Amino acid sequence: MKPFSHAKNSVNTHGGVVEDYMRIHDFIDSSKAVVPDMRHRAMLHSAWGIYIVEQIFGTWITNSDGKKVQVRDIAEEHVLDDLGFIPTMQDYLECMELKPWMGGAKRKTRFIPID
């Protein structure tokens, strides 16, 4: 679902106008810019991603109708619309293959001769 459709759903649920919600929905789907397939959802379509959205946009927004709406509710509804449930990061990570580079840099020791 595209951000505009999510924003229309937010209007139906919370009132206001589409523009009240577009920045939040655009942000949640912004990972499409670097991963243009469904894997982009691993970045923000999770309980952790919802937490990040709330940290960035604050706890509440006030829509055009003057109604205070919890940002967490908007983000949760976005993820539920896309996935049908709210996954944890563990749900995503347990599907990820561990690669040697994920363990960090391997330092080579250098022999420095003493004169």
N, C-alpha and C positions, 0 to 999 in steps of 0.2 A: 504494500500500500504506500502511496506517495504522501509526503508531508501535508500537502493541501487536503487530501482526503482525511488524514488524521485530524487536521485542524477543523474540518467541517464536523467530524464526529464530536470534537471537543465543544463546538458551538451547540450542537444538539443536546449534549449532556449538561453543560455549564452555562450556556447563554453567551452573550457577547457577539463578537464578529470574528471571522477567520484570522484576521491580522493579530488578534489578541494572543493567538496560540502558535502562529507560524514559526517564530524564532525557536521555540522549544522543540517543535517537531522537526524543523530543519536541522537543529543541532543533533538530535538523536539519530538522524539518518545521515549526518555529515560524513560518517566513515565510508559511505559509498564513493567518496572522492578518491579514496586510495585503494579500496577493494570493491570493484564494481560487480560483485555477485553476492549471494546471500550470506557469505562468510563475514561480510561487514558487520552483521548483527552481533558477532561475538564481542565487539568493542563496547557497545552501549545498550544493547537489548538484554539486560540482565539486572538482577537486584543491585549489583555494584554500579552499573550504568545509571540506574534510576537515582542512586545516591549522588553520583557525580552531577547529574542534571540539577538536582535540588541544591547542591553546593554552588553551582554556577548561577542559577536563576533565582535563588532564594526559596524560602518556604512557601510563599504566597505570591500570586499575581492578582491584580484587580482588573477584571475585564471591563469592556466598554459599558456594560450594564451596571457597573459599580459593585459587582459581586466579587468577593475574595474567593479565589480558587487555589487549592493546594497544588503546587507544582508536582509533588510526588504523585498525586492522583492523575494528572495529565500524562506523566511519563509512564506510569503503570498501565493506563488505558492504551497507550501507544504500543507497548510491548505485548499486552494481551491481544490487541487487534491483530498484530503480526504473527504471534507465535501460539496464542491460546493459553499460555501459562508464562510465569516469570521464572526463567532459569537462573541458577546461580553461576558464578564464574567456574565453579567446579564442574558443572554440567558441560560447559564448553571445553575446559582444560583436559578433562579425562578423555576427550576425543582427539587431543593433540599429541602427535608423536614427539617425544623428546629427541632433540638433536644435540650433538656434542657441543656446539657453540653456545647453547643455552646455559652451560655450566660456568661460563665466564672465560676470561682470557687465561691462557696458559703462559706463565712466565718462564723464560729460559734463563738459567743461571749462567752468568758469564764468569769465566776464569780471569781474574786480574792478577798478573804476576807481581810479586813483591820484589823490588830491586834489592 
